[in-house]
Amino acid sequence: MTTVSVELTYLICGTCGCPHMIPTEIYETAEREGKFWTCPNGHSRGWSIDGAIEILEKKLARAVDAHHRAETHITEHMVRARLLERQLSAQKAATTKAKNKANRVEVER
């Protein structure tokens, strides 16, 4: 006896309201390639290729927007890090200068 496991996607027909399930692989292929299936009552369900392209274009636009926001965020943090590095360097120089001055005053006594 062979056991087969298939992941299913739960759907409700937009025409008759009939709940049904189809294999997830078929659902994802239909979405990606603009294909169709039928509900148990025979109503055609799925995506046209134009609809699939539109979905992918929207996903791409969201991904591009997220990428630009991430780049901006990284750039802002890099600018802030450089500023803090310069401030730290200036503070170290001021501390060294003050120590050297204190040592000279001590030596002169």
Contacts in CASP RR format, 6 or more apart in sequence:
PFRMAT RR
TARGET T0000
AUTHOR 0000-0000-0000
METHOD contacts of the structure
MODEL  1
MTTVSVELTYLICGTCGCPHMIPTEIYETAEREGKFWTCPNGHSRGWSID
GAIEILEKKLARAVDAHHRAETHITEHMVRARLLERQLSAQKAATTKAKN
KANRVEVER
6 23 0 8 1.000
6 24 0 8 1.000
6 25 0 8 1.000
7 23 0 8 1.000
7 24 0 8 1.000
7 25 0 8 1.000
8 21 0 8 1.000
8 22 0 8 1.000
8 23 0 8 1.000
8 24 0 8 1.000
9 21 0 8 1.000
9 22 0 8 1.000
9 23 0 8 1.000
9 24 0 8 1.000
9 27 0 8 1.000
10 19 0 8 1.000
10 20 0 8 1.000
10 21 0 8 1.000
11 19 0 8 1.000
11 20 0 8 1.000
11 21 0 8 1.000
11 22 0 8 1.000
11 27 0 8 1.000
11 39 0 8 1.000
11 45 0 8 1.000
12 18 0 8 1.000
12 19 0 8 1.000
12 20 0 8 1.000
13 19 0 8 1.000
13 20 0 8 1.000
13 39 0 8 1.000
13 41 0 8 1.000
13 43 0 8 1.000
13 45 0 8 1.000
14 43 0 8 1.000
14 45 0 8 1.000
15 39 0 8 1.000
15 41 0 8 1.000
15 43 0 8 1.000
15 45 0 8 1.000
16 39 0 8 1.000
16 41 0 8 1.000
16 43 0 8 1.000
17 39 0 8 1.000
18 39 0 8 1.000
18 40 0 8 1.000
18 41 0 8 1.000
18 43 0 8 1.000
20 39 0 8 1.000
20 40 0 8 1.000
22 37 0 8 1.000
26 37 0 8 1.000
27 37 0 8 1.000
29 35 0 8 1.000
30 36 0 8 1.000
30 37 0 8 1.000
30 46 0 8 1.000
30 47 0 8 1.000
31 46 0 8 1.000
31 47 0 8 1.000
31 52 0 8 1.000
31 55 0 8 1.000
32 52 0 8 1.000
32 56 0 8 1.000
33 49 0 8 1.000
33 52 0 8 1.000
34 46 0 8 1.000
34 47 0 8 1.000
34 48 0 8 1.000
34 49 0 8 1.000
34 51 0 8 1.000
34 52 0 8 1.000
35 46 0 8 1.000
35 47 0 8 1.000
36 44 0 8 1.000
36 45 0 8 1.000
36 46 0 8 1.000
36 47 0 8 1.000
37 44 0 8 1.000
37 45 0 8 1.000
37 46 0 8 1.000
38 44 0 8 1.000
38 45 0 8 1.000
39 45 0 8 1.000
47 55 0 8 1.000
END
